[in-house]
Amino acid sequence: MSQHEHSGSLSGLSEAEAKEFNKFFIASFTGFTLVAIVAHFLAWNWRPWG
């Protein structure tokens, strides 16, 4: 029996590891989204489209 069969998780992470990964993933995604919003705002002020 391999380790992945009894963990109950497709990723093989424990629940604590998955929560930690999710915390960093959400923080990174939020940061990326904020940078993208600022970049679009600055581009719009430089050369409006539409």
Secondary structure as UniProt FT lines:
FT   HELIX           3..7
FT   HELIX           15..46
//
